[in-house]
């Protein structure tokens, strides 16, 4: 019998050098952007995300908009913003 009060596992990840704990084994593009500190926001801003040390093959690559990555402790994301105007 499982205990409904059991906590989900936590995964420690870094986004632009800032450490976060997440409970889901997968994180998507929009969630990573939302965690990224000090990024410009706005209609003309687009984001590029690279990742390293993921719990998948390949372990590193580019996270495209609409995509997701399987994380583990130590997964790192680098998010950059570009102004389209």
Phi and psi in degrees as a GROMACS rama.xvg file:
@    title "Ramachandran Plot"
@    xaxis  label "Phi"
@    yaxis  label "Psi"
@TYPE xy
-92.6351  149.273  UNK-2
-90.2844  122.499  UNK-3
-67.9398  -16.0797  UNK-4
-89.5761  1.95218  UNK-5
-61.8291  138.568  UNK-6
-86.3312  146.194  UNK-7
-68.1656  153.047  UNK-8
-62.0129  152.827  UNK-9
-108.601  142.256  UNK-10
-120.195  130.44  UNK-11
-94.2266  119.225  UNK-12
-124.084  166.804  UNK-13
-124.921  136.167  UNK-14
-123.769  114.946  UNK-15
51.162  39.5383  UNK-16
86.4715  -8.13453  UNK-17
-96.4089  130.702  UNK-18
-84.7068  138.813  UNK-19
-136.711  153.42  UNK-20
-108.238  129.344  UNK-21
-122.969  153.293  UNK-22
-103.329  -18.7957  UNK-23
-88.959  144.11  UNK-24
-73.5451  -16.6767  UNK-25
-120.793  145.398  UNK-26
-132.645  138.701  UNK-27
-102.971  172.846  UNK-28
-52.0223  -51.3875  UNK-29
-65.3707  -34.771  UNK-30
-66.3558  -40.0505  UNK-31
-65.2364  -45.1586  UNK-32
-59.3886  -42.1206  UNK-33
-63.3109  -31.4939  UNK-34
-80.2265  -23.5276  UNK-35
-64.7619  121.369  UNK-36
-77.2364  149.437  UNK-37
58.3005  35.3535  UNK-38
-97.7572  143.993  UNK-39
-65.6546  148.36  UNK-40
-123.448  153.693  UNK-41
151.716  173.665  UNK-42
-64.2424  -35.9787  UNK-43
-94.2559  10.3413  UNK-44
-96.7774  131.62  UNK-45
-117.618  156.749  UNK-46
-123.274  143.775  UNK-47
-120.363  135.753  UNK-48
-129.618  129.652  UNK-49
-115.19  154.529  UNK-50
-135.787  156.386  UNK-51
-140.189  152.582  UNK-52
62.5468  39.6325  UNK-53
-80.45  163.869  UNK-54
-93.5522  53.2362  UNK-55
-160.505  172.462  UNK-56
-111.706  125.64  UNK-57
-74.1703  154.945  UNK-58
-72.7484  -20.7818  UNK-59
-137.371  154.473  UNK-60
167.826  -158.913  UNK-61
-108.552  131.027  UNK-62
-94.5508  111.584  UNK-63
-82.9535  155.324  UNK-64
-56.9541  132.488  UNK-65
89.9043  -8.98686  UNK-66
-91.8331  173.155  UNK-67
-144.331  161.046  UNK-68
-128.357  141.131  UNK-69
-85.8851  116.749  UNK-70
-96.9116  162.101  UNK-71
-146.407  172.338  UNK-72
-55.6685  128.454  UNK-73
95.3082  0.66912  UNK-74
-66.2652  135.338  UNK-75
-120.559  140.712  UNK-76
-125.194  138.233  UNK-77
-118.363  121.088  UNK-78
-114.449  130.25  UNK-79
-123.822  149.594  UNK-80
-114.184  143.53  UNK-81
-130.306  135.792  UNK-82
-89.9744  118.997  UNK-83
-76.1836  -12.0314  UNK-84
